[in-house]
Amino acid sequence: MADHGSSLRVKGYIIDRELFERGFPAGGNGPCRCSSTCCEGGVYADVTERDRILAHRGLITPHNDKCAFLDRLGRCSLQVAATAAGMHMWALKPLYCVLYPVGVAGRVVLYDDVLHGEQECCSARQS
């Protein structure tokens, strides 16, 4: 992460310049073509998100065949369940899942490179 002196600041958050400089490879293989690999080991969720998910477990359970958040096709069961119930597709999905591979560390919004190079959908272009 670079010096944030001239970085964009929004509502108390610093937007890391790397988000504007790198981007994802051409060909549409970025986060919108996600293979859900990042979800296999679990996800970050705060207590409010956990409680919302548990309150809707009756909607979610029919859609999760692999683990708590993935169906047998590798799709997010939270997103599938919300859509099937007529809710917004991200209504039950934890914020970090919606943002990934963008993350928040402290008050800095940045590229999360935990799976960089392992999965094409999570790998930004090299700067």
Buried (B, 14 or more C-beta within 10 A) or exposed (E): EEEBEEBEEEEEBBBBBBBEEBEBBEEEBBBEEBEBBBBEEEBEBEEEBEEBBEEBEEBBEEBBEBEBBBBEEBBBBBBBBBBEEEBEBBBBBBBBBEBBBBBBEEEBBBBBBEBEEEBBBBBBEEE
